Amino acid sequence: MARGLVILAWLLLTVPAVFVAAKGFSALRRRQALVQGRTVTGAPAVLAGLILLAWAAGMLGFAALIVLRQLGR
């Protein structure tokens, strides 16, 4: 039961992280992003893309920590 919950937690972190990372890569590639309902271009869009990538990396890192912690038991 506990392993099933760990797998669920891992999935609930990794699946959204993939979408957040895709949105970040898209903002970097197109230099355009939607921020608080407004379209921004140029440097603010690149910054938003980098922030999205950092957020996704944090989510993936935390998911990895959850799995590594469970495997250590």
N, C-alpha and C positions, 0 to 999 in steps of 0.2 A: 504494500500500500504506500509506504513512504517513497519508494523509488518511483512509483507512478506520479506522486505529487511533485517530486523533483523534476521529472520529465515534463510535467505540465508547466511548472515554473520556468523551466528552460525554454519551452516553446513560447510561452507568453512574453518572454523577453526577446527571443531571437527573431521571431516573425515580424513584429513591429520594427525592430532594429534594421532589418533588411529594407523595409519600405522607407524608413527615415534616411538611411544611407543612400538609397536610390534618389530620393528627393534632393539630398545634398549634392550628389554627383551631377544631377540635372541642373541645379542652380550654378554650379561651377562651370559646366560645359556651355550653357546658354547665356550665362551672366545676367540672368533674370530670375527673380523669385517673388513669390507672393508672401508678404510680411504684414500681418494684421490687416488683411483685406486690401492692401495696396500692392501694386506691382512696383518693385524696385529693380533698378538696373545698375550695372557697373560694380563699383567697389562694395556698396552695401549688399548687393546680391552675392558677391563672392564671400563676404563675411558671413552672411546667413548660411551659405553652403558649407563653409568650414565649421560653423557652430553645429549644424545638423550632423555633419560627419563625426564631430567630437561626441555629440550626444549618442549617436549610434555605436561608436566605439565603446563608450561607457556602458551602454546596455549589454553589448556583446561580452565585454570584460566581466561584468557582474554575473552574467549567465554562465560564463566559464568558471568563475569562482564557485558558484553554486554546485556545478557538476563535479569540479575537482574536490570540493569539500565532501560531497557524498561518496565519491570514489575512495577517499582516504579512510572511510569508516570500515 
